[in-house]
């Protein structure tokens, strides 16, 4: 059975008209002190009977601690990850600017086999980054999502 996630990739134009995207640094001990390939779009799993956009909004709110902006979202596509998971991604232009990031948490035994279980935030940071910077920070399986956004914006500008 295919694991499915839904996420939201917000974008904006900087003062220099540079494309920026809103991405999040994954929390927990595995990702601590890592920057390159340690960021993700806000996303999470959903069930087969759930609307992917509703799931994307729920997951965004859980990971950011604030609801996704009330703007019009378009379906960017479904993207198969190296793990086999499929992420359905929605995108929108927004000036999203939360006062703070407060993610939900998960429990994890760390170090593995130690018997010590701690609580870690799913997301420990999130920010606007330029498109070239996002290409370094995003986990490699999500680079096609960024490519699809760039292509979507290019198609929009030609229309």
C-alpha positions as CSV (number, residue, x, y, z in Angstrom):
1,X,0.0,0.0,0.0
2,X,1.4,3.4,-1.0
3,X,1.9,5.9,1.9
4,X,0.5,9.3,0.9
5,X,1.3,12.7,2.3
6,X,-0.1,16.1,1.4
7,X,1.8,19.4,1.7
8,X,1.8,23.0,1.0
9,X,4.6,24.9,-0.8
10,X,4.1,28.6,-0.3
11,X,6.0,31.0,-2.5
12,X,6.6,34.8,-2.8
13,X,8.8,37.2,-4.7
14,X,11.4,39.1,-2.7
15,X,12.0,42.8,-3.2
16,X,14.5,41.9,-5.9
17,X,11.8,39.8,-7.6
18,X,13.7,36.6,-6.6
19,X,11.5,33.5,-6.0
20,X,11.4,32.4,-2.4
21,X,9.7,29.4,-0.9
22,X,8.6,28.5,2.7
23,X,10.3,25.4,3.9
24,X,10.8,23.7,7.3
25,X,13.8,22.1,9.0
26,X,13.0,18.7,10.3
27,X,13.2,18.2,14.0
28,X,14.6,15.4,16.1
29,X,18.1,14.1,16.8
30,X,18.8,12.7,13.3
31,X,18.4,16.2,11.7
32,X,20.1,18.2,14.5
33,X,23.1,20.1,13.3
34,X,22.3,19.3,9.6
35,X,21.3,22.0,7.1
36,X,21.8,20.6,3.6
37,X,19.2,18.1,2.6
38,X,17.5,18.5,6.1
39,X,14.5,20.7,5.1
40,X,11.1,19.8,3.8
41,X,7.9,21.4,2.6
42,X,5.3,21.3,5.4
43,X,3.5,18.0,4.9
44,X,2.1,14.9,6.5
45,X,0.3,11.6,5.9
46,X,-3.4,11.3,5.1
47,X,-5.8,8.4,4.6
48,X,-7.2,7.3,1.3
49,X,-10.7,8.6,2.3
50,X,-9.4,12.1,3.2
51,X,-9.3,15.1,0.9
52,X,-5.6,15.9,0.2
53,X,-6.0,19.7,0.4
54,X,-7.7,19.4,3.8
55,X,-4.9,17.1,5.0
56,X,-2.3,19.6,3.7
57,X,-4.0,22.4,5.7
58,X,-4.1,20.2,8.8
59,X,-0.5,19.2,8.5
60,X,0.7,22.7,7.9
61,X,-1.1,23.9,11.0
62,X,0.3,21.1,13.1
63,X,3.9,21.7,11.9
64,X,3.8,25.6,11.9
65,X,1.6,26.1,14.9
66,X,-0.6,28.4,12.9
67,X,-3.0,27.8,10.0
68,X,-2.0,28.0,6.4
69,X,-2.8,31.3,4.8
70,X,-6.4,31.8,3.5
71,X,-5.5,32.1,-0.1
72,X,-6.4,30.2,-3.3
73,X,-4.3,27.0,-3.6
74,X,-3.6,25.1,-6.8
75,X,-2.6,21.5,-7.2
76,X,1.1,21.4,-8.1
77,X,1.2,17.6,-8.5
78,X,1.8,14.3,-6.9
79,X,5.5,13.4,-6.5
80,X,6.9,9.9,-5.7
81,X,9.7,10.0,-3.2
82,X,12.7,7.6,-3.2
83,X,11.0,5.8,-0.2
84,X,7.9,5.1,-2.4
85,X,5.8,7.6,-0.5
86,X,3.7,9.9,-2.8
87,X,3.4,13.6,-1.8
88,X,0.5,15.6,-3.2
89,X,1.5,19.2,-3.2
90,X,-0.6,22.4,-3.3
91,X,1.0,25.8,-3.9
92,X,0.0,29.4,-3.5
93,X,1.6,32.8,-3.4
94,X,1.5,34.3,0.1
95,X,3.2,36.8,2.4
96,X,3.0,34.3,5.2
97,X,4.8,35.7,8.2
98,X,4.1,33.9,11.5
99,X,5.3,35.4,14.8
100,X,6.8,32.0,15.8
101,X,6.9,28.4,14.8
102,X,5.4,25.9,17.3
103,X,5.4,22.4,15.9
104,X,3.6,19.3,17.3
105,X,6.0,16.7,18.8
106,X,6.8,13.1,18.5
107,X,8.3,10.5,20.9
108,X,11.5,8.8,20.1
109,X,13.9,6.5,21.8
110,X,17.3,8.1,21.4
111,X,19.9,6.9,21.2
112,X,18.3,3.8,19.7
113,X,18.4,0.9,22.2
114,X,19.1,3.3,25.2
115,X,15.7,3.0,26.7
116,X,15.6,6.9,26.9
117,X,12.5,8.2,25.2
118,X,12.2,11.9,24.6
119,X,9.8,14.3,22.9
120,X,11.0,16.2,19.8
121,X,9.3,18.8,17.6
122,X,8.5,17.6,14.1
123,X,9.8,20.9,12.8
124,X,12.4,23.0,14.7
125,X,12.6,25.9,12.3
126,X,11.0,27.3,9.1
127,X,11.7,30.2,6.9
128,X,11.6,31.8,3.5
129,X,14.6,30.8,1.4
130,X,15.6,31.7,-2.1
131,X,15.0,29.1,-4.8
132,X,18.7,28.4,-5.2
133,X,19.1,28.0,-1.4
134,X,16.1,25.7,-1.3
135,X,17.9,23.4,-3.9
136,X,20.6,22.9,-1.3
137,X,18.4,22.6,1.8
138,X,15.5,20.4,0.6
139,X,15.8,16.7,0.9
140,X,16.7,15.5,-2.6
141,X,13.4,13.7,-3.2
142,X,11.6,17.0,-3.0
143,X,13.6,18.8,-5.7
144,X,11.1,17.8,-8.4
145,X,8.5,19.7,-6.4
146,X,10.6,22.8,-6.6
147,X,11.1,22.2,-10.3
148,X,7.3,21.9,-10.8
149,X,6.8,25.2,-9.0
150,X,9.3,27.0,-11.2
151,X,7.7,25.5,-14.3
152,X,4.2,26.5,-13.1
153,X,5.3,30.1,-12.6
154,X,7.0,30.2,-16.0
155,X,3.9,28.9,-17.6
156,X,1.8,31.5,-15.7
157,X,4.1,34.3,-16.9
158,X,3.7,33.2,-20.5
159,X,-0.1,33.1,-20.3
